[in-house]
Amino acid sequence: MSKIFTYLRTDTFRKNLILAIVFFVILFLGIYFGLGIYTKHDEAIPVPTVKGMTIEQAIAALEKADLDYQVDSVYQMDAKPGLVIEQDPEADFHVKSGRTIYLTIITKSAPETDFPNIIDKTLIEATAILKNHGFRMGDTTYVADIAKDVVLDVKFAGQKLKAGRMVPKGSRIELVLGDGRGEDEINIPNLIGLTLSEAKFALQGVGLNLGVVQYQGAISDSTAARVSAQTPDTTGGLVSLGTPINLSLSQQ
């Protein structure tokens, strides 16, 4: 034990102790300043505002600020393609140079989805279905049909569209609807040679009424009499629904 205390009082021990202290001090300072340089301690830069810019403008701003970037895309109807809508971290957040900034942009191409079946749906039902599938209402055209505000046909870009076809989301869909009135005017049917019952049936089938019935000549059996003349006749062209057709019948 006495030898240890004797050694601790020697110049050799004091020199080694001083060298050890100096070594650890240098080591500590080296680690401290080295970590500061490696982690860029106290070197923070504000994230520039790129939200609302085009992706080209955003990339230029981030590269100028010595920041990296990563881009993701989403589709939004009625939004400008290529526009930055989100950034992470937010603007003015202080980060180290080289930090990755995550950007979300509007994609330029809309994803496609299969078109739903809306034939025979009411206008209200069809509008809701189109909205739920990401489509927009285009022009609506009415045609003569007894089904009021019911979808009779569907068109996309002027072409007939069938259910199941792949269509880009956000597309405008044109609807052909019934006006609830049916045909306002129809062709006059040719009743010549028909019996009275056959003529009545033919007129009812096209929405016309039976007018004045006259018999010509001797009639022994009215059921055997046939239409010999009609007014208006087939040369009259189109007539309105409910128009009465006058008939002349003869047994010869």
Protein Blocks (a to p, Z undefined) as FASTA:
>chain_A
ZZmmmmmmpmklmmmmmmmmmmmmmmmmmmmmmmmmmnopoiacddddfehpafklmmmm
mmmnopacdddddddehiaehiafbdcddehiacdehiacddddddfbdcddddddfehi
afklmmmmmmmnopacddddddddfbghiafbdceehiacdehiacdehiacdddddehl
opfbdcdddfehiafklmmmmmmmnopacdddddehjdfblklpccfbdcddfknopade
hiacdddddfZZ
